[in-house]
């Protein structure tokens, strides 16, 4: 019974361990919230190669750029004073950082920690920046001039003429694989006495600075805001603020192929090609929506500060930085390891009421030297010899067997070391059923017991599963002999 209980307890333990909940898919974990030493955060940019995060901040009178270690969140060096608020940032070739300072663009060299102001003069106001480090291009969205201009980052000179739009640009992104910039705008016009809104995505060639495509995105008010690009599939994603959706655009075919529902007034977008994950800042709530474009739904909502306005993504570490509530929330995407197959437990024999046999060497029976019975009645001429084998008891249950009776003879001579039946010639081979070297008890041929009646043998075959060792057999033989000796002679 104890064996059965232990087996059941082990089975329950294994079942409980297997039933423990475990992560079944990717999920995001908020690592920390980074707060600038003074003022509120305006924008953020990440350099995956250097493990650095740049955060611009302002308190209205003092403006700074602070560098952070992305692994620890600790500030690297002292904040760098800025001559004006840096509302937008973009990472250029060699890890140089471009800062939009309203009417001009400055460059920060992280190696020397020096700031070069007026690196790119702008006629108007800088509201959007996007860089293509591989081509050495910087795209600048100018709100006052309602234009997008491409600049050479090496010389600071404009590439071609500005692309003038009907309305000021609302979103800007770059396909760094095909060296093409994409700018959105939304504007209303009165047509036949009705106000009609136009949402448009424009393609700008980085080599020439020219407009190469225009894609209509519908007539939703406050649509076509933030934009991001998946360069692998040439897919564009455009946030429609008021509609609570994100338009999916085939950039090669220049057409809308789908709509993703994203509540909370989505605006800023970021896309991670390595995980095929879209992030949308929900300006109506304090969160960022994690969107699976393949499934067409929001799979997770990440808490941030109030009104998230800008997103920066490290595609190498799959880490998102959301600028919200005057701080930056750092969130990393976690993927659970593949589950290790549970080892198949070895089946435990179920108790059936019989003792479990224990493998042990088979000892050779040792004669006890007891008396040998001789016949005392002519009606029963057949004598019986009794041999008792001595073995160590194992504590297993004692088997029982039928015990024939015989007349007691107190004058029988002592039993010799090798018991022979009456009439046997001395030195002849012993009866194999008694248990000898030729046929030991418990051998492969099966165990045998000596009979006590008239020289006949009564074989009793014992199942191997009924004994743990030969100690039980020795006890049986001893009891049978004792009863035979105690019976009165006829």
N, C-alpha and C positions, 0 to 999 in steps of 0.2 A: 504493500500500500504506500509505503514511504517513497518507493521508486516511482510509483504512478504519480504521486503528488508533486515530486520534484520535476518530473517530466512535464506535467501540466503547467507548473510555474514557469519553467524555461520557455515553453511555447507561448505563454501569455506575455512574457518579457519581450520575446522576439516580435510578437504582434504589436505590442505597444510602441516599440522602437520604430517599426515600419510605418506606423500610423502618425508619427510626429510630423507636423506641418513643416514644409520647406518652401523657399521661394521657387516659383515655377516659371518665372520669366524675368526679363530686364526690368529694373526699377531704378529710380533716382534717389540719391541721398544728398541732403544739404550739408555741405562741409563747414561753411562759416559765412558770416556776414562781415564784409570789409567796409569800415567806416573811415572816410578821410580824416586826417588830423584837424582840419578846419574846413568849414563850409559844407556844402552838399555836393554829392557826386553828380556830374553832368553827363559824362560818357566814359566808356571803358574800351580798351583794346588789349588783345592778348598776343604774345609772341611765343608760340609753342616751342620753337627751337631753343630759346633762351630761358624758358620757364619763367617768364616775366609778365606781369599784368600792369597796365598803365591806366590810371584813373585821374581824370581831370575834375577839379572841384572849384567852387567859388562860394564866398559868403556875401557877395555883393560889392565888396571893396577890395578884398585880397583874393588872388586867383593862383592855383597851384596845380602841379602835375606830380603825382606820387607813384613811385615804382614799388611793386610788391613781388614777393616770391610766391609763385603759384602753388608750390608744395606746402608751404607753411603758413601763408597768408601774412607773413611779417613784412614790414616796410624795408626796402633796401635803400639805405641812405636817407638824406633829408629831403623833404618836398622841394620841388623846383619852382621858384616864383615865375609866374607868367604875366606878360604885359596886359592881357585881356582874357576874358573867359574862353576856354577851349570847349566849345559846344559839341564838336565832332572830332573824332580821331580815326586815323587809318595807318596801318603798318605797311611801309614801303620796302624797297630792296635793302638787303643787308641789315635788317632789323631797325632801320631808321623809322621814326614816328612822325607822321604829319598831323599838325594840329590846326583846325579851323578856328581862326581868331576873328570872326566876323568879317572884316574887310580884307583879310590877308591870310596866308598860310605860313606857319612856322614849322621848322624841322628840329627834332630833338635827336641828338646822337647819344645812345645809351653807353657807348664805350667811354666817351669823354664827359658825359653828363653835361653837355653844352646845348644851348638853345639858339638857333639861328632864326631871327625874326624876319618877316618880309621875304621869305624864300620864294614864294609865289604870290605876287600881288593880284588882287581880284577887284574888278570894278563891280561893286554891288555888295552882296552879303553872302557869306559861305554858310550854307545850311546842311549840305550833304557831302560826304567824302567816301570814296571807294577806291582801293588800290589794286593794281595788277603787278606785283613785284617781278614776275617772270618777264614781262614785256617792258617794265620800267615806266608804267603809266599810272597817272593819278586822275580820277574822274571827280569833277567838282560840280555840285549842284548849287546854282546861284538863284536864290529866291527873288531878289530884287530884279535881276535881269531875266528871270524866267528862262533859264538856259542851263545846258550841261556842256562843260568844256573839258577836253582831254589835255593833260599836261605831261611833258617829258620830265620824269623825276630827276634825271641827270643834269639837265640844263635849266629846268624851271620854265621853259618856254611852252606856249600853247601848241598843240598839234592840230592844225587846221583851224577853222572858224568855229565859234560856239554854235551849238545846236539850240536854236530858239524854239520854245514850246508855247502853245496858246496859254497855258497856265503854269504856275511855278511847280517845279518838280516836288513830288511828295515822297518818293522812295528811290533808292539807288543801290544797285548791286552789279557785280562783275562775274562773268564766266571766264575764269582764268585759264581754261583749257583752250577756248576759241578766241580769247582776247576781245571780248565784246561786252560793253556795258549796257545795262538795262535801267531805264528811268521811267517812273510812273507819274501820271498827273491826273487830276480829276477837276472838272470845271462844268459850270452850268451855262446854258444859253437858252434864250427865248426863241422857241420855234412855234409859229402859228398861235401865239399868245400863251404858250405853255412853256414852263421852264423844264429843260431837258439836260440831264447830267451826262457827261461823257467821261468814261474811264478808259485810259489808254496806256499801253505799255510800249515804250520806244526802245529800239535797238541802236546802239552807237558803236561804230567800228573804232577800235583802239589804235589801229595803224594810221588811219586818216582823220579820225575825229568826226566823221560824217554820220548822218542819220541813215541807217540801212533798212529799217523796218518799223512798221506801226501796227499794233495789234489791238483791236477794240475789245474791251472787257465788259461791255454792258452799260447800263444807264443808272446804276445804283448811286444814290447820294452818299457822299463820303466814302466812296469805294476807291480802289487802286491806291492804297497807301504804301505800307511796307512791301518790299520785294526781296526774294532770295532765289538762288539758282542751284540746281543739281547739275553739275557739269557732266556727270557720267551719262545721264539719260537725256540731257538737254531739255530739262523740265524747269519751268519757272513757276514760282508760287507768289501770288499777289494777295495781300490782305484787304478785305473789304470791311472797313470799320463799322459802319452803320448796319450792314446786312448781317454781320456775325458769321462771315464765311471767308474761305480762302479759295481763290480761283487757281486751278491747275492748268498750266499753259504748255502746249507743245511748241517749243521755241523754233524748231526746225520747220514745222508746218504752219506756224504763226496762227494758232487757233486754240480756243479753250477746249479742254478734254474732260474736265470734271470740276466739281465744287465740293469742298470739304467744310462741314459745319463746325465752326469754332465760336462758341459764345463768348461774351465778355468784351466785345469791341476790340478785336485783334488789330494790331498795328505793326510793330517791329517784328521781323521774322528772322530766323536763322535755320540753316539746314546742315545736318551732319551726314555726308555721303557714306562714311564708313558704317553707320548703323541705319541708314535710310530713315532718319528721324527728323521731323519738322518741329520747330519750336515757335510758338506764337505768343507774344506778350499781350496779355489781356488787360487793356488800359482801364476797363470798367471794373475790374476786380484786382486784388493784390495777388496776382498769380501769373504763371506761364503755363500754357497748355502744351502738352506733349502729344503730337499727332502722328499716327501711323498712316502715311498716304496710301499704302497698299490696302489696308483695311478700311480706310476712309472715315476714321473716327478718332476722337481724343481718348488716349489710353491712360493718361495720368495728368494730374494738375499739381504744379510745383508752387508752394507759397513763396511770396516775395514781399518787398515793401509795397507801399501804396503806388498805384499808377506806374507800372513798369513801362519805360519809354525806350530803352535801348538794350540790345543783346549782343554779346560777343561770344564766339565759340572757339574752343580748342579742339580741333578734329582728331588730334593725336591721342589725347587723354579723354576725349568725349566728355569734356567739361564745359558747362554753360555758365556765363556770367551775365546776370540781369541787373541793370541799373534801375533802381526803384526806391522811392522814399528817401532819397539822398544818400543811399548806400549801395553796395554791390553784393548780391547774393551769389555765392559760388556753389554750384550743384554738379555732381558727377553721376554719370550713368553706370550702374552696376549690372553685371551679368552673372547670374549664379553659375557655379561650376557644374559640369556634367555630373549627374548623380552616379556614384559608384555602385555597381551592381551588388546587391546583398548576397553574401555567400549562402548557398543552399544548406540548411542545417542537416546534419546527419540524423537519419531517423533513429529514434530511441525505441528499442523493443518494448512492446506493450506487455505488461504483466498479465499472464493467463492463469495464474494460480500455481504454476509449476516453477520450481527454482531455476534460475539461469545457470547452465553448466559453466564451470570454470575450467579453462584449459590448464592441465597440470601433468607433469610426468607421471606415468603409471608405475607405482612401486611394485616390487616383487613380493608376493605374500610370504610371511615368515611363519612357519609352523609353531604352534604353542607347546608342543610336546604333551598334549592331553592324552587320556587313555583311548585305546582302540576297542570298540565294542566287539565282543565275540558272541556267537549264537548260544542261547541257553535252552532253546526249545527246538526239538526235531521238526515240529510243525513249521517252524520258521527258520530254515537252515541258512538263510542268507545273512551274513553279518553286515554291519554298517560301520564305516569309518567316518569320523567327524574331524574336519580340519578347520581351525580358526585362523583367519588371516589377520595380522596386526597392522593397522594403519593409523594415521593421525586424523582425528575427527576435525571436520571443517565447520562445524556449527550449522550445517544444513539439516533440513528435516530428515528424520530417520525413516527409510522405506520399510514397509512390512511385506512379508511373503508367507504363504502357507507353510506350516511346520509339521511334517509327518512325525509320528511317535514311534518309539522303539522300546524294547525291554531294557531295563537298567541292569548292568553287570558291573558290580564293584570290583570284580577280580580281573578285569581286562588289563592286559599289560600296557605300559606307557606307549604313547604314539611316537613313532620314529620321526626323524627329520623329513623323511619322504614317505608319506602314508601310502600304503598299498592295499588294495582290496583283498579280501580272503582268496586264497588260491593263486595269487599272483606270484610270479617268480621274483625273488630279490634281485634288484638291479635292473628289472625290466622298466620300460618307459612308463611314466606315470600317466594317469588318466588326464587328458587335456582339459576336461571340464573342471578338475580340481583347482587348476591355476598353477601352471608350471612355466618353465622357460619356453616350452614349445607352445603353450597357449595361456598366457597370463590373463588374469582377470582384468576386464576392462580393455582388452586388446581389440583390434579391428574386427576380429571374428565375433565379438560380443562377450559380455561377462557371463560367468557360469558359477553355480553354487553346488556344493557337495550335498548329496542326498543322505538321509539317515535311515533309510529303510532297505534291509536285506541286500545290500551291495548294489542296489539300483541308484542311478543318478537322476535327479530332478532338475533339469536346466530351467533357469528363470532369466529370461532376457529382459534387461532393464533399459528403458529409453535413456539416451544420453542427456536429454534435457531434464531428467528427474533427479540427477545427482550433481553436486558441485565437485566432489572428489570421492575417493574410495573409502573415506573414513566412515561414511554411512553404511557401506557394505560390511565393514568389519564389525560394526555394532550389531547388525542383523544376525551375523553368524554367531556372535558371542551369546546373544539372547536365545537363539535356537538351541545351542548346545546346552545352555543352562536349564531350559525347560525339559530337554530330553533326559538330562541326568536326574532331574527332580521327580520324574514320573516313576511310580512303583512298577517293579517288574511283574509280569503276569504270573 
